[in-house]
């Protein structure tokens, strides 16, 4: 397995951890009746600010994970895995792991900077594969 695929597997596990970090307090705050329903209506009480932020961080990682998966597939399928692309993948994972507390705790502008580092690492992976860097 390439280092990039290893990091992709770990990013998947991070997403599962993020789900738990969000789902547990959301269930406590909204009640199992609501969270297990079809959610055709708004909840009768709001989630706390931190739980809502954890939910948005969870959703954001889904979006980033799509792009990271594309970057990993491009690098791996083209046989362009290098120490540079592996380092970029690890930087992505570190940024995503830091993004969770940054979002939950409302770090500004830190959260956005951390997000941008993750984005740049993915772009660098794809450019490295495209141009054989």
PEHU-V401568 format. One line per field, one symbol per residue. phi: phi as a letter, one per 30 degrees, with the letter a starting at -180 (. if undefined). A space follows every 10 residues. Layout:
BEGIN
phi = ???
END
This chain:
BEGIN
phi = .deddddddd dedddddded dddddddddc jdeddcddhd bdddbddded dddddddddd deddddddde dddeddddic dbdddddddd dedddddddd ddddcidbde edddeddddd dddddddddd cid
END
